[in-house]
Amino acid sequence: MVPVLEMEANALAAAPSSAAGTAIHVDRVTVSYAVGKNTRKVILDEVELEIAAGEFVVVLGETGCGKSTMLRMILGQEQPTAGAIHVAGKTIDRVGASCGYVPQKYSLFPDRTVLGNLMMGPETANYHILGRLKPSFRAFRKAVREQAMKQLERMGLHATDADKYPHQLSGGMQQRVAIAQALMMKPTILLMDEAFSALDPGTRGSLQQMLREIWLETKPTVVFVTHNTAEALFLASRIIVLAKQTGPGRAGAKVALDMRLPETGMSLKKNGQRFLDLVEHIELCSQGFEAAAELTLNFEGNAQ
Ligand SMILES: Nc1ncnc2c1ncn2[C@@H]1O[C@H](COP(=O)(O)OP(=O)(O)OP(=O)(O)O)[C@@H](O)[C@H]1O
């Protein structure tokens, strides 16, 4: 793996260290799929990655390099062909409750109101159908309802939105509800797969801002997949670039760049040329694993 790109010393100091505890360990993970009778297509090749609790990791990489596959494995929806995924020290072999998940769209139940969508997770996790006849269910429901209304407010939605159905909401509102739905389960890890990609630039910007505020307030571990380098630089405390190996006889993607960033979030407005240099560097790194190693060394040299 390419060494961590060192930015300004204070930026590195601000990044969460592994002393906080490892939240996710992608432990030499290989994923391959059968193609025809005797061949397999390697997607990820012995990917090794440790994510500390409280980091905001953004995963970038060209289309098809295995970003969503990695997220699905952390969620427990898919198993590696070789290697293992450990979350909070436990090997993941099924979908667990420790991860909240927000996909690009269509994650809400269309036949439930916003409030129904938010309450469903905690209700299902704590009470099966017969258990709901117990007197304690009423008090539980009241508490969950209050919590759901607070989450809605935190996401910038109005109390009157609680009774609306998903089809009555804009795409941006639906994604706010989807984030609130994930947070209702109080996950220690939040996984987001192109969660803002279907939104217009203005809505996307306000959701990015909101997500940063939530992260700074409560510091969950976030793994966020995107194609958008500017979004990554604004959100991430650490950027991981996956890139396909291009050398002869090689296959699958590896971590081509592993870079810590200041927690203040970077933007063109704030960081000017430094931001543009990083965008160019990250985009070049995503084009091929072997070239990325050399590029990163050159970039570090230039950055001194
Ligand atoms: N069940 C499967 N069977 C065969 N191939 C699969 C399967 N799931 C994923 N793939 C392949 O694995 C590769 C990686 O897919 P993945 O969705 O993880 O990529 P990605 O980096 O998230 O791409 P994008 O940015 O376009 O969403 C793709 O070539 C995809 O076709």
PDBQT file of the ligand as one rigid body, heavy atoms in Angstrom, charges set to zero:
ROOT
HETATM    1  N1  LIG A 401     -22.766 -10.369  -7.872  1.00  0.00    +0.000 N 
HETATM    2  C1  LIG A 401     -21.888 -10.016  -8.809  1.00  0.00    +0.000 A 
HETATM    3  N2  LIG A 401     -21.529 -10.870  -9.800  1.00  0.00    +0.000 NA
HETATM    4  C2  LIG A 401     -20.626 -10.527 -10.730  1.00  0.00    +0.000 A 
HETATM    5  N3  LIG A 401     -20.015  -9.317 -10.773  1.00  0.00    +0.000 NA
HETATM    6  C3  LIG A 401     -20.336  -8.432  -9.836  1.00  0.00    +0.000 A 
HETATM    7  C4  LIG A 401     -21.296  -8.718  -8.801  1.00  0.00    +0.000 A 
HETATM    8  N4  LIG A 401     -21.390  -7.625  -7.998  1.00  0.00    +0.000 NA
HETATM    9  C5  LIG A 401     -20.539  -6.714  -8.503  1.00  0.00    +0.000 A 
HETATM   10  N5  LIG A 401     -19.920  -7.183  -9.604  1.00  0.00    +0.000 N 
HETATM   11  C6  LIG A 401     -18.909  -6.480 -10.408  1.00  0.00    +0.000 C 
HETATM   12  O1  LIG A 401     -17.932  -5.996  -9.522  1.00  0.00    +0.000 OA
HETATM   13  C7  LIG A 401     -17.399  -4.774 -10.012  1.00  0.00    +0.000 C 
HETATM   14  C8  LIG A 401     -17.362  -3.771  -8.903  1.00  0.00    +0.000 C 
HETATM   15  O2  LIG A 401     -18.698  -3.339  -8.631  1.00  0.00    +0.000 OA
HETATM   16  P1  LIG A 401     -18.983  -2.181  -7.582  1.00  0.00    +0.000 P 
HETATM   17  O3  LIG A 401     -20.433  -1.850  -7.676  1.00  0.00    +0.000 OA
HETATM   18  O4  LIG A 401     -18.442  -2.520  -6.262  1.00  0.00    +0.000 OA
HETATM   19  O5  LIG A 401     -18.112  -0.995  -8.187  1.00  0.00    +0.000 OA
HETATM   20  P2  LIG A 401     -18.102   0.544  -7.820  1.00  0.00    +0.000 P 
HETATM   21  O6  LIG A 401     -16.677   0.952  -7.690  1.00  0.00    +0.000 OA
HETATM   22  O7  LIG A 401     -18.978   0.830  -6.651  1.00  0.00    +0.000 OA
HETATM   23  O8  LIG A 401     -18.718   1.148  -9.147  1.00  0.00    +0.000 OA
HETATM   24  P3  LIG A 401     -19.647   2.435  -9.375  1.00  0.00    +0.000 P 
HETATM   25  O9  LIG A 401     -18.780   3.596  -9.014  1.00  0.00    +0.000 OA
HETATM   26  O10 LIG A 401     -19.949   2.386 -10.837  1.00  0.00    +0.000 OA
HETATM   27  O11 LIG A 401     -20.843   2.294  -8.502  1.00  0.00    +0.000 OA
HETATM   28  C9  LIG A 401     -18.233  -4.383 -11.231  1.00  0.00    +0.000 C 
HETATM   29  O12 LIG A 401     -17.510  -4.739 -12.389  1.00  0.00    +0.000 OA
HETATM   30  C10 LIG A 401     -19.466  -5.237 -11.093  1.00  0.00    +0.000 C 
HETATM   31  O13 LIG A 401     -19.992  -5.551 -12.353  1.00  0.00    +0.000 OA
ENDROOT
TORSDOF 0
